[in-house]
Amino acid sequence: MRICSIKVLCSKLCRGILWNIDIIESIPKTMEKFLGSSGEMVKPSAATVKTVVKKIAKGKLATLEQVREKLASDFDVQTACPASTMKVLKVLAEEEPSVCYWRVIKKKGELITKFPNGVQGHALLLKNEGFEIDFEKKTPVVIDYETKLFNFA
């Protein structure tokens, strides 16, 4: 696929992120072990990730893995590209701060350093929603995050 044809179809192109176009491609052989599967993956658009993240209810959290699993399920592929998903989340956090990106955490409850203002900014937004944060660990974590996980089903 040529970039020029993608730009024509996009209503918005922000920092290299396609706003309205999701790309499905084969998982490269070099990534199969890392991703734990072969087959296809989706490189989600910002609009698609925004739609998924907006489903996370106030008082609930979702891990990056849950978001990627939901994206993969929606596109009937094996996985969602972790790098693309994180990049889109970061752009949404910076460009559309009203999207509840702060409700997304890492798989062990860790906060995400790539969000605006780093883990301190992430922690502040989570604390404003009533979550407790443990700052004793190398990377701060949400206390009892397992009991607060959102179910996309």
Buried (B, 14 or more C-beta within 10 A) or exposed (E): EEEEEBEEEBEEBBEEBBBBBBBEEEBEEEBEEEBEBBEBBBBBBBBBBBBBBBBBEEEBBBBBBBBBBBBBEBBEBBBBBBEBBBBBBBBBBBBEEEBBBBBBBBEEBBBBEEBEEEBEBBBEBBEEBEBEBBEEEEBBBBEEBEEBBBEBE
